[in-house]
């Protein structure tokens, strides 16, 4: 997946998490799962980009 799309997805998830805390609502399991998934996806994508740049 494109790194820009991954970053926008991560921003979306973080915004949803922020809303939960603002209204003192506990985040759903689905939101927590998306949070972890986007983090891992970005880390994996970043590693791939770094490996490609090294040659």
Secondary structure, DSSP 8 states (H G I E B T S, - for coil): --HHHHHHHHHHHHHHHHHHHHTT----HHHHHHHHHHHHHHHHHHHHHHHHHH-
